[in-house]
Amino acid sequence: MENQNKTELARVLSISGQRGLFLYIAQARNGAIVEALSTKTRSVFNMKSRLTSLADISIYTEEGELKLKNVFEKLHEVLGEQDAPTSKASADELKALFAQAVPDYDGDRFYVSHMKKVVDWYNELKNFASLDFAEDEREAAAEETEE
């Protein structure tokens, strides 16, 4: 995780049915060993658990999709050093934040329930990891082949 204090989103996981974010530590015989970002407690989740890397998540925009990393960067530009509103904020407050940070988000496919997850993840990364993201090797390789 600590690549000059940069967050590798490919190693940060959302686990279905679990609150918060987890750092992938290692492969276990029957699943994955992860560490909760907020508490640093380690757990093993079996292969039936739905583990999703934040690097693999995008939000819908009018133009297509925007990687979560870019969404976090745009939120950071708007919020500066402040935390994002929590998931308990009003729908109007969340929509206003996303309208400012990602003005072309697709309101028909990017719901307030998604916004709540994104702001919670943003705050957790800000407070327990870093909003300075390491370059994803897959992303870097894709960019090199495009050139």
Salt bridges, closest charged atoms under 4 A:
GLU8 OE2 - ARG11 NH1 3.99
GLU35 OE1 - ARG42 NE 3.02
ASP56 OD1 - ARG138 NH1 3.44
GLU81 OE2 - HIS76 NE2 3.84
ASP83 OD1 - LYS126 NZ 2.87
ASP106 OD2 - ARG109 NE 3.13
ASP132 OD1 - LYS6 NZ 3.20
GLU135 OE1 - LYS69 NZ 3.95
ASP136 OD2 - ARG138 NH2 3.31
GLU139 OE1 - LYS69 NZ 3.33
